Amino acid sequence: MNNNFNWDFWVDHTHLLEDREENLKRVPKRYYFIFNAYTNDFEYLSSSFTKFTGYDSLINIEHFLDMIHPDDVQYCADCELKIIKFLNQLYFEDNFQFSTEYSYRIKTNLGNYIFIRQKYHALEVDSKGFMSKSIVFHELLPNDYVRQEDDFIIYDRIKNRPVISQNIYNFTNREWEIVDMIVEGLSSKEISLKMNLSEYTIGTHRKNILSKSNSSTFLELSKKLKYVF
């Protein structure tokens, strides 16, 4: 350890966390856990789990599955099958690029049901490229929350948008590249230099993209594609 450098700010940084009451008010109500996909064990469970569910711990996977509302079991199973199908196409570190989200109801220790939105992504990938451990977040939703028919999302954490598994706008791979760069804030000139294409060609692609998506502006399109800024 380099004794000539003062690491006090790192060893004891609690003073840097003062005056955070306003931020704490915006913290979502949630708990999280680390799940081992090989052993089906919950290797870590945040203390807030007890606060929101009333249970002291998650005993095993059977206990967790029993918490799911009977009417949501099939939906959860369908979502998980979609995730498995998607992940099977990935290679090694690609697993870390994506997260998944969907919502369902779970039963608390008091016997009532609460809506949660489940979000998780890979925490560890084995030597064969399979996700062996995941970190899972459960965010509590409002009491009057009504789930859409299908709120399942596979999210690309690098491109800041959901993966469009069904290309509803029939964009080409090149058009997707341009969409991502426009949303990142690049101008047509910058995109043309980056893609080694003329500005005229980029302009044509822009017009085609808006036409295919029936959008007036790229801001409108970004909202349709659920980009996160």
Salt bridges, closest charged atoms under 4 A:
GLU22 OE2 - LYS25 NZ 3.18
GLU43 OE1 - LYS133 NZ 2.96
ASP71 OD2 - HIS69 ND1 3.97
ASP72 OD2 - ARG105 NE 2.88
ASP72 OD1 - ARG147 NH1 3.54
GLU101 OE1 - ARG117 NE 3.17
GLU139 OE1 - LYS119 NZ 3.64
ASP150 OD2 - LYS82 NZ 3.40
ASP151 OD2 - ARG117 NH1 2.95
GLU175 OE1 - LYS212 NZ 2.83
ASP180 OD2 - LYS159 NZ 3.81
ASP180 OD1 - ARG161 NE 2.86
GLU220 OE2 - LYS224 NZ 3.58
